């Protein structure tokens, strides 16, 4: 169940997940929540209580704003549902991680996002590891979206902080 939940979250699925388990140890519960679970109930439990938990999670899920089907910043357009990027009328071939990083930057144009924020956007909040891989992904992204990758204007490096998508350069 933990692996399935991690996979759902890695794919961006936001459906509520309630773990039902005979394991009531705090460590097991911690693993369930760290995997992306929203709730954890230990057996045996009253089925009416389970229904109350389900109804509460569905209410909360209904209150969440729907994700935007597209993000457009000047000539840069990202179709979130189809994972397609275009710059002007030119399609841009991106890996799934590159797409997520570019989408995070495009969702907040002009705002500096730290490496940690970009790692969370690409790998999810459970990721534990180095944030230096973001530098590599940015280096791979630039030739795909910049007119001159050696003089980047679209994806700016803000030294010691992170990266910013310049909305003026997207025009």
N, C-alpha and C positions, 0 to 999 in steps of 0.2 A: 504494500500500500504506500509506503514512504516513497519508493522509487516511482510508482505511477503518479503520485502527487507532484514530485519534483519535475517529472516529464511534462505534466500538464502546465505547470507554472513556467517552465522553460519555453513552452510554445505560446505563452501569453494567455492561456485559458484562465479566466477569472471566476469560474463557477465556484460556489462555496463547497468546501470539502470538510466533512465531519468524519473523524476517525472513530470507529467503533471497535473496541479492543478489550480483551481480557487482561491485558498488561496495564497495570495501574501505576507502575513506578514512575517517578518524576522524570527519570532519564528518558524513558520511552515517550512520555508526553512531550518532552523537550524536542526529541527527534521528530515527532509528528508535526509540531509547530514550525520547527526549522525547515522541514520539507515543504512548507507552504500551506499546511492545514489551517483551517479557520476555527476548528473546535475538536475536542477529544473527549469521548465519553467512554467510561469503563463499564464493562458488563459485570454483573447484570444491572439493567436499568429499566425503568418503567417506560413502556412504549409511548405513553402520553408525554413524558418528559422529552423523548427524542423528537416527537412532533413539535413541541414548543421550540426546541433548538432549531429544527429545520425551518419553521415559520419565521423565526427571528432572523436567520441568515438570509432567507429569501427576501424579507422586507428590506434588509440592509443592501442586498444586491440590487434590488429595484430602485433604491435611492441613488446608486452610483451613476454618475453621468456616463453615457455611452461614449466609447472611444470614437474619435473623429475618423470618418472613412478616408479622409485625405488631408494632407498638410501641404500647403502651398506657400512658398516664400519667394516672391519674385518669379523668376523663370524655373525655379526648382519646385518640383511637385512629387509628393510621395503618396502612393495609393496604399493605405495601410492594410486593406483587406486582401489585396492581390500581391503585396510586397513588390510593387513596381515603382521604380524611380525614373523620372525624366528631367532633363535639363533643357528647357526650351522644347523643341520637338524631338530631341535626341534621347532614346532610351539609355539608361545607365545600368549596366549589369553589376549588381552588388551581391556579396555573400549575405546570408542572414544576419550575421553579426555586424557587418558594415552597414546594412540597412537599419538595424536597430540603433546604432550609434548616430548615424546621420539623422534618423527620425527624432532622436532625443535632442540633437542640436537644433533641428528645424522647428521643433515644437516650442522652443524658447529662443527665437532669433535675437541676437544681440546680447544674450545673457551668457556669462561664462559658466560652463559646467566643469566641475572638477573631474579628475580621472575616476574617483570613487563613484560619482554620479553616473558617468558613462559606463563603468563596469556594471553597475546595478541595472542600467537600461539594457545592456547587451546580455548579461548572464543571470540577472535576477539578484534579489537581496541575499540569497543564501550563499552566494559565491564567496569563497575564502581563498585568497591568493594575492599575487602581485597585481598592481594596477598598471605596471609598465607595459603590459601588452596593448593597452590603449594607444600608446605611441606608435606601435607597429601598425595597428589598424588604421590610424589616421594617415600614416605614411602610405598605406595601400589605397586609401580612399581618395587622397588628393589627385593622383593622376586620372582618376575617373570623373572628377567633378570640376577640377581647376583648369583654367585656360593654360596656365603656366605653373605646374606643380612646384617648381623651384622658387617661385615668388607667390606663395599662396595668398589669396585674397578672400576666398569664400570661407574656408575653415582656418581661422586664425589661432595661433598658439599664444596663450597669455602665460608667459613664463612664470613658473612656480605656482600657478593656480589651475590651469586647465585649457579648455578650448572654447571657442565661440564661433557661431555661424554669423557672418556679417550679412545682414539683410540687404545692405546697399550693393554688395558684390553680386547678389542673386538677381538684381534687376536687369 
